[in-house]
Amino acid sequence: MSPFRQAVKMCLPQAKIVVDKFHLIRHVNKAMGKVRSRLQGGNRRGRRRDLFRSRYTLLKGAERLANWEKERLNRLFYCYPELEKAWVLKESFRMWYRETNRSRAEERLGLLEERIEDNSLPEFKELLHTLTNWREEILNYFDYWITNGFVEGKNNRIKTIKRMAYGYRNMDNFRLRILATNPGCEVRVSHLLT
């Protein structure tokens, strides 16, 4: 990612680079997964099968957990206090993105970094390097409130069309198919899609 940042700074020095929150949360989730994996010991079948079965529940947002999932997590946290620390850190990052003010977000990011430094979880300490190197770009999110989710969604739709078609021989038909699947598109191509 760094070469892209350098290229943008060189070609568009006035542009503000914003790190998509999805990418930072992905790093946080990866650290959470590494903690779970370490505690699990890499063995799915042993006595720690409960950790393996809960891997997706641990990554879910707290507000989206069903009651039975909350109970499962509480049992896990009782057995694995380190896992609870990791989960609380993960949720803290998710809540941090709900800040509406950049200066408050910067202050809270500093507190999160202190918690990671004081914490005994080496998997999360790896995040400090990312937070330091990309600090300005991460905090720019709180000034501009943009993500590339819309573009990612469009790319996924195009990839799905491409897979369903097993490859188009005619590029114009492929283009028309993409346009036809987008709501609000004025192109009338229904006769080409059959």
C-alpha positions in Angstrom: 0.0 0.0 0.0 2.9 2.3 0.7 3.9 2.7 -3.0 0.3 3.9 -3.8 0.6 6.5 -1.0 4.0 7.7 -2.3 2.6 7.9 -5.9 -0.4 10.0 -4.7 1.7 12.3 -2.7 4.1 12.8 -5.6 1.4 13.3 -8.3 -1.3 14.9 -6.2 0.4 16.7 -3.4 -2.8 18.5 -2.3 -4.9 15.3 -2.1 -5.8 14.0 1.3 -5.3 10.2 1.6 -7.9 8.4 3.7 -7.4 4.9 5.0 -10.7 3.0 4.7 -11.9 1.9 8.1 -12.6 -1.6 6.7 -8.9 -2.1 6.2 -7.9 -1.1 9.8 -10.7 -3.2 11.3 -9.5 -6.1 9.2 -6.1 -5.8 10.8 -7.7 -5.6 14.3 -9.8 -8.7 13.5 -6.7 -10.5 12.2 -5.0 -9.8 15.6 -8.1 -11.1 17.4 -7.9 -14.3 15.3 -4.3 -14.7 16.1 -5.0 -14.6 19.8 -7.7 -17.2 19.4 -5.5 -19.4 17.3 -2.6 -19.2 19.9 -5.0 -20.1 22.7 -6.4 -22.9 20.7 -3.0 -24.3 20.1 -3.6 -25.0 16.4 -5.6 -28.2 17.2 -9.2 -28.2 16.1 -10.1 -31.5 17.6 -8.6 -31.3 21.1 -10.3 -29.9 24.3 -10.2 -26.4 22.7 -12.7 -27.1 20.0 -14.9 -24.5 21.6 -12.4 -21.8 20.4 -12.4 -23.0 16.9 -16.2 -23.1 16.8 -16.5 -19.6 18.1 -14.1 -17.9 15.6 -16.9 -16.1 13.6 -18.8 -15.2 16.8 -15.7 -13.5 18.1 -15.4 -11.3 15.0 -19.1 -10.3 15.0 -20.0 -6.8 16.3 -21.3 -6.8 19.9 -24.6 -5.2 18.9 -25.3 -8.0 16.4 -24.8 -10.9 18.8 -27.7 -13.2 19.6 -28.3 -14.1 23.2 -26.9 -17.6 22.8 -23.7 -16.1 21.2 -23.3 -13.7 24.2 -23.6 -16.7 26.5 -21.0 -18.7 24.5 -18.6 -15.7 24.6 -19.1 -15.3 28.4 -18.2 -19.0 28.9 -15.1 -18.6 26.7 -14.0 -15.4 28.5 -14.3 -17.2 31.8 -11.9 -19.9 30.6 -9.7 -17.6 28.5 -9.2 -14.1 30.1 -6.7 -13.2 27.3 -9.4 -13.8 24.8 -11.7 -11.3 26.6 -8.9 -8.7 26.5 -8.5 -9.2 22.8 -12.3 -9.0 22.2 -12.6 -5.8 24.3 -9.8 -4.2 22.3 -11.5 -5.2 19.0 -14.8 -3.8 20.1 -13.0 -0.6 21.3 -11.7 0.0 17.8 -15.1 -0.6 16.3 -16.6 1.9 18.8 -13.8 4.4 18.1 -14.9 4.7 14.5 -18.2 6.1 15.8 -16.5 9.3 17.0 -17.7 12.4 15.2 -14.9 14.7 15.9 -11.3 14.3 14.7 -9.6 15.8 17.8 -11.6 13.5 20.0 -10.8 10.6 17.7 -7.1 11.4 17.9 -7.3 11.5 21.7 -9.1 8.2 21.9 -6.6 6.6 19.4 -3.8 7.6 21.7 -5.7 5.9 24.6 -6.2 2.8 22.5 -2.4 2.7 21.7 -1.6 3.0 25.4 -3.9 0.1 26.2 -2.2 -2.0 23.5 1.3 -1.1 24.9 0.2 -1.9 28.5 -1.5 -5.1 27.3 0.3 -8.4 27.3 -1.1 -9.5 23.9 1.8 -9.6 21.4 -0.7 -10.0 18.5 -2.1 -6.5 19.1 1.3 -4.9 19.5 1.9 -5.6 15.8 -0.9 -3.0 15.2 1.1 -0.2 16.8 3.4 -0.2 13.7 0.5 0.3 11.4 -1.1 2.9 13.6 2.2 4.9 13.7 2.9 4.7 10.0 -0.6 5.5 8.8 -1.8 7.8 11.6 -2.5 10.8 9.5 -4.3 8.8 6.8 -6.3 6.9 9.4 -7.4 10.1 11.2 -8.3 11.7 7.9 -11.4 9.5 7.9 -12.8 11.7 10.7 -12.5 14.8 8.5 -13.9 13.4 5.3 -16.1 10.4 6.3 -15.5 8.5 3.1 -14.9 4.8 2.4 -14.5 2.9 -0.8 -17.4 0.5 0.1 -19.5 1.7 -2.8 -16.7 1.0 -5.3 -15.9 -2.4 -3.6 -19.6 -3.3 -4.0 -19.5 -2.5 -7.7 -16.4 -4.5 -8.2 -17.9 -7.5 -6.4 -21.0 -7.2 -8.6 -18.9 -7.2 -11.8 -16.9 -10.2 -10.6 -20.1 -12.1 -9.9 -21.4 -11.3 -13.4 -18.1 -12.4 -14.9 -18.3 -15.7 -13.0 -21.9 -16.4 -13.9 -21.2 -15.8 -17.6 -18.0 -18.0 -17.7 -16.4 -15.2 -19.7 -17.9 -13.0 -22.4 -16.5 -13.1 -25.9 -18.0 -9.8 -26.8 -16.8 -7.0 -24.6 -19.8 -4.8 -25.5 -22.2 -7.4 -24.2 -20.3 -7.7 -21.0 -20.4 -3.9 -20.6 -24.1 -3.8 -21.3 -24.7 -6.6 -18.8 -22.9 -4.6 -16.1 -24.8 -1.5 -16.9 -28.1 -3.4 -16.9 -27.5 -4.8 -13.4 -27.1 -1.3 -11.9 -30.2 0.4 -10.5 -31.1 3.6 -12.2 -29.3 2.7 -15.4 -31.1 4.0 -18.4 -29.7 1.5 -20.8 -32.4 -0.8 -22.3 -30.7 -4.1 -23.0 -33.1 -6.7 -21.8 -33.2 -8.4 -25.2 -29.4 -8.9 -25.0 -29.6 -10.7 -21.7 -31.6 -13.7 -22.7 
